[in-house]
C-alpha cells in the first residue's frame, strides 16, 4: 500500500473542506428560501407552518455556525499548504 505524503493528505483535506463549506451554503440557501416562501403564504397557512418555520430557523442558525467552523478549518488547511 502506497504511503501518502503530508501534502497529498492536506490537498485531499482541502477539497473535502471546500465541499463541506459548499454543502453548508446550499443548506443555508435552501432554508432561507423556504422561510421566504412561507412568508408569502396567507396568514392562516403561515400559522399552520409555524412549527416548520421554527425548525427551519433552528437549522439555519446551526448551518451558519457549522459553516463558520468549517471555514476556519479550511483556512488552517490552506495555511499548511502554503
Backbone as ProteinMPNN parsed JSONL, in Angstrom:
{"seq_chain_A": "XXXXXXXXXXXXXXXXXXXXXXXXXXXXXXXXXXXXXXXXXXXXXXXXXXXXXXXXXXXXXXXXXXXXXXXXXXXXXXXXXX", "coords_chain_A": {"N_chain_A": [[0.84, -1.181, 0.0], [0.539, 2.177, -0.84], [2.14, 4.944, 0.682], [0.801, 8.041, 1.579], [1.832, 11.397, 1.114], [2.299, 14.207, 3.347], [1.511, 16.543, 2.052], [-0.171, 15.518, 0.049], [-2.222, 14.43, 1.601], [-3.135, 16.739, 2.892], [-3.987, 18.18, 0.671], [-6.094, 16.618, -0.193], [-7.707, 16.902, 2.074], [-8.221, 19.614, 1.887], [-9.859, 19.778, -0.39], [-12.042, 18.334, 0.564], [-12.889, 19.975, 2.696], [-13.594, 22.273, 1.277], [-15.795, 21.291, -0.131], [-17.427, 20.719, 2.042], [-17.964, 23.294, 3.094], [-19.37, 24.316, 0.918], [-21.617, 22.593, 0.888], [-22.826, 23.317, 3.312], [-23.495, 25.932, 2.582], [-25.36, 25.515, 0.561], [-27.458, 24.351, 2.042], [-27.997, 26.526, 3.766], [-28.898, 28.411, 1.899], [-31.171, 27.025, 0.927], [-32.806, 26.811, 3.261], [-33.19, 29.506, 3.857], [-34.558, 30.393, 1.58], [-36.829, 28.762, 1.768], [-38.014, 29.745, 4.105], [-38.658, 32.282, 3.193], [-40.563, 31.617, 1.282], [-42.588, 30.606, 2.908], [-43.314, 32.945, 4.224], [-44.684, 34.221, 2.201], [-47.126, 33.064, 2.09], [-50.688, 32.934, 2.869], [-51.877, 34.26, 6.016], [-53.155, 32.293, 7.64], [-52.134, 29.868, 6.684], [-49.436, 30.3, 7.157], [-49.505, 30.252, 9.907], [-50.188, 27.566, 10.358], [-47.859, 26.403, 9.469], [-46.009, 27.273, 11.254], [-44.538, 25.72, 13.25], [-42.826, 24.302, 11.521], [-41.484, 26.416, 10.273], [-40.161, 27.439, 12.487], [-38.487, 25.276, 13.006], [-36.942, 25.341, 10.672], [-35.649, 27.812, 11.041], [-34.062, 27.196, 13.245], [-32.441, 25.185, 12.141], [-31.196, 26.713, 10.17], [-29.684, 28.548, 11.686], [-27.959, 26.753, 12.922], [-26.612, 25.61, 10.7], [-25.287, 27.866, 9.73], [-23.507, 28.4, 11.838], [-22.009, 26.006, 11.861], [-20.89, 26.173, 9.336], [-19.196, 28.352, 9.658], [-17.31, 27.24, 11.396], [-16.294, 25.242, 9.704], [-15.143, 26.837, 7.747], [-13.048, 27.989, 9.165], [-11.46, 25.729, 9.649], [-10.878, 25.094, 7.017], [-9.271, 27.28, 6.293], [-7.093, 26.774, 7.957], [-6.091, 24.42, 6.845], [-5.369, 25.403, 4.323], [-3.321, 27.177, 5.064], [-1.378, 25.381, 5.874], [-0.658, 24.313, 3.486], [0.666, 26.271, 2.2]], "CA_chain_A": [[0.0, 0.0, 0.0], [1.336, 3.392, -1.006], [2.031, 5.967, 1.72], [0.543, 9.384, 1.085], [2.63, 12.439, 1.749], [1.532, 15.21, 4.08], [0.907, 17.442, 1.065], [-1.282, 14.818, -0.597], [-3.299, 14.332, 2.589], [-3.687, 18.08, 3.082], [-4.696, 18.538, -0.561], [-7.369, 15.899, -0.12], [-8.483, 17.555, 3.134], [-8.646, 20.911, 1.353], [-11.009, 19.53, -1.266], [-13.159, 17.91, 1.411], [-13.362, 21.155, 3.424], [-14.288, 23.144, 0.325], [-17.102, 20.677, -0.358], [-18.193, 20.878, 3.276], [-18.433, 24.682, 3.13], [-20.382, 24.432, -0.132], [-22.843, 21.909, 1.329], [-23.475, 24.185, 4.291], [-24.077, 27.073, 1.882], [-26.573, 25.041, -0.125], [-28.496, 24.237, 3.065], [-28.339, 27.884, 4.193], [-29.727, 28.987, 0.833], [-32.461, 26.326, 0.903], [-33.602, 27.185, 4.43], [-33.541, 30.917, 3.71], [-35.6, 30.473, 0.544], [-38.048, 28.126, 2.285], [-38.633, 30.705, 5.024], [-39.239, 33.347, 2.36], [-41.777, 31.062, 0.674], [-43.605, 30.537, 3.963], [-43.789, 34.316, 4.471], [-45.561, 34.625, 1.094], [-48.411, 32.384, 2.235], [-51.697, 33.607, 3.7], [-51.619, 34.18, 7.452], [-53.621, 31.013, 8.205], [-51.16, 28.834, 6.305], [-48.208, 30.594, 7.896], [-49.741, 29.76, 11.258], [-50.081, 26.101, 10.313], [-46.472, 26.037, 9.201], [-45.124, 27.906, 12.239], [-43.536, 24.787, 13.794], [-41.854, 24.021, 10.465], [-40.666, 27.634, 10.127], [-39.274, 27.468, 13.66], [-37.479, 24.241, 12.77], [-36.04, 25.863, 9.637], [-34.812, 28.854, 11.64], [-33.067, 26.496, 14.058], [-31.497, 24.548, 11.223], [-30.445, 27.791, 9.523], [-28.697, 29.035, 12.646], [-26.983, 25.682, 13.102], [-25.798, 25.503, 9.488], [-24.397, 29.034, 9.673], [-22.446, 28.191, 12.816], [-21.152, 24.917, 11.405], [-20.135, 26.658, 8.182], [-18.107, 29.18, 10.189], [-16.293, 26.309, 11.89], [-15.675, 24.596, 8.544], [-14.296, 27.839, 7.088], [-11.823, 28.097, 9.969], [-10.636, 24.548, 9.371], [-10.423, 25.253, 5.633], [-8.148, 28.213, 6.316], [-5.966, 26.091, 8.599], [-5.514, 23.515, 5.856], [-4.715, 26.245, 3.314], [-2.079, 27.674, 5.64], [-0.394, 24.304, 5.888], [-0.256, 24.031, 2.116], [1.416, 27.416, 1.65]], "C_chain_A": [[0.889, 1.249, 0.0], [1.075, 4.387, 0.124], [1.765, 7.313, 1.061], [1.437, 10.363, 1.822], [1.706, 13.404, 2.487], [0.824, 16.136, 3.105], [-0.28, 16.792, 0.376], [-2.484, 14.725, 0.347], [-3.958, 15.696, 2.782], [-4.459, 18.544, 1.85], [-6.065, 17.873, -0.599], [-8.282, 16.537, 0.929], [-9.014, 18.906, 2.672], [-9.89, 20.753, 0.488], [-12.239, 19.152, -0.447], [-13.738, 19.105, 2.171], [-14.094, 22.118, 2.493], [-15.684, 22.608, 0.028], [-18.004, 20.851, 0.856], [-18.781, 22.283, 3.366], [-19.547, 24.875, 2.101], [-21.692, 23.77, 0.285], [-23.587, 22.728, 2.39], [-24.155, 25.354, 3.589], [-25.357, 26.685, 1.155], [-27.727, 24.926, 0.874], [-28.946, 25.61, 3.556], [-29.25, 28.539, 3.17], [-31.111, 28.345, 0.809], [-33.354, 26.754, 2.06], [-34.066, 28.631, 4.34], [-34.672, 31.084, 2.694], [-36.915, 29.853, 1.019], [-38.77, 29.068, 3.249], [-39.282, 31.852, 4.262], [-40.533, 32.866, 1.707], [-42.907, 30.991, 1.698], [-44.179, 31.928, 4.23], [-44.724, 34.829, 3.376], [-46.975, 34.061, 1.235], [-49.4, 33.223, 3.039], [-51.424, 33.34, 5.184], [-52.014, 32.833, 8.058], [-52.629, 29.895, 7.896], [-49.831, 29.053, 7.012], [-48.326, 30.075, 9.33], [-49.607, 28.252, 11.343], [-48.631, 25.646, 10.209], [-45.483, 26.617, 10.212], [-44.11, 26.934, 12.848], [-42.435, 24.446, 12.777], [-40.921, 25.219, 10.273], [-39.69, 27.753, 11.295], [-38.142, 26.457, 13.503], [-36.454, 24.726, 11.74], [-35.112, 26.939, 10.195], [-33.718, 28.238, 12.511], [-31.995, 25.837, 13.2], [-30.606, 25.59, 10.54], [-29.345, 28.315, 10.447], [-27.587, 28.006, 12.835], [-26.049, 25.562, 11.902], [-24.822, 26.678, 9.37], [-23.231, 28.876, 10.644], [-21.47, 27.113, 12.347], [-20.321, 25.34, 10.197], [-18.969, 27.537, 8.644], [-16.974, 28.303, 10.695], [-15.539, 25.669, 10.725], [-14.748, 25.571, 7.813], [-12.986, 28.034, 7.852], [-10.899, 26.923, 9.656], [-10.1, 24.577, 7.942], [-9.212, 26.172, 5.573], [-6.906, 27.585, 6.93], [-5.28, 25.15, 7.606], [-4.775, 24.314, 4.784], [-3.37, 26.763, 3.818], [-0.993, 26.611, 5.624], [0.105, 23.942, 4.492], [0.545, 25.165, 1.492], [2.902, 27.138, 1.638]], "O_chain_A": [[1.859, 1.342, 0.751], [-0.076, 4.642, 0.48], [2.432, 7.679, 0.094], [1.754, 10.181, 2.998], [0.493, 13.412, 2.276], [-0.341, 16.479, 3.311], [-1.295, 17.449, 0.143], [-3.626, 14.92, -0.07], [-5.184, 15.8, 2.831], [-5.476, 19.226, 1.976], [-7.06, 18.485, -0.985], [-9.482, 16.694, 0.703], [-10.127, 19.295, 3.025], [-10.853, 21.507, 0.624], [-13.348, 19.601, -0.738], [-14.957, 19.232, 2.278], [-15.101, 22.711, 2.878], [-16.644, 23.375, -0.055], [-19.201, 21.1, 0.717], [-19.961, 22.446, 3.678], [-20.553, 25.525, 2.385], [-22.765, 24.329, 0.058], [-24.815, 22.821, 2.37], [-25.268, 25.733, 3.955], [-26.325, 27.446, 1.141], [-28.844, 25.354, 0.585], [-30.14, 25.839, 3.745], [-30.256, 29.151, 3.527], [-32.115, 29.046, 0.684], [-34.537, 27.031, 1.858], [-35.199, 28.949, 4.703], [-35.623, 31.829, 2.929], [-37.991, 30.362, 0.706], [-39.996, 29.176, 3.213], [-40.344, 32.337, 4.653], [-41.492, 33.629, 1.594], [-44.057, 31.286, 1.376], [-45.383, 32.077, 4.438], [-45.479, 35.774, 3.604], [-47.905, 34.527, 0.577], [-49.004, 34.109, 3.796], [-50.823, 32.33, 5.55], [-51.29, 32.292, 8.894], [-52.325, 29.072, 8.759], [-49.175, 28.094, 7.419], [-47.373, 29.531, 9.889], [-48.997, 27.719, 12.27], [-48.237, 24.634, 10.788], [-44.27, 26.476, 10.053], [-42.933, 27.278, 12.957], [-41.264, 24.319, 13.135], [-39.71, 25.051, 10.127], [-38.532, 28.125, 11.109], [-36.989, 26.744, 13.824], [-35.25, 24.543, 11.917], [-33.927, 26.975, 9.861], [-32.58, 28.708, 12.511], [-30.802, 25.921, 13.494], [-29.409, 25.369, 10.358], [-28.205, 28.499, 10.02], [-26.41, 28.36, 12.899], [-24.836, 25.428, 12.066], [-23.674, 26.503, 8.961], [-22.09, 29.188, 10.301], [-20.254, 27.289, 12.427], [-19.176, 24.914, 10.052], [-17.878, 27.467, 8.079], [-15.804, 28.594, 10.447], [-14.312, 25.565, 10.748], [-13.692, 25.175, 7.319], [-11.934, 28.224, 7.243], [-9.704, 27.106, 9.426], [-8.982, 24.127, 7.691], [-8.238, 25.877, 4.881], [-5.79, 27.836, 6.475], [-4.053, 25.09, 7.536], [-3.673, 23.939, 4.382], [-2.391, 26.782, 3.072], [0.176, 26.912, 5.387], [1.166, 23.336, 4.341], [1.046, 25.032, 0.376], [3.685, 27.985, 1.21]]}, "name": "protein", "num_of_chains": 1, "seq": "XXXXXXXXXXXXXXXXXXXXXXXXXXXXXXXXXXXXXXXXXXXXXXXXXXXXXXXXXXXXXXXXXXXXXXXXXXXXXXXXXX"}
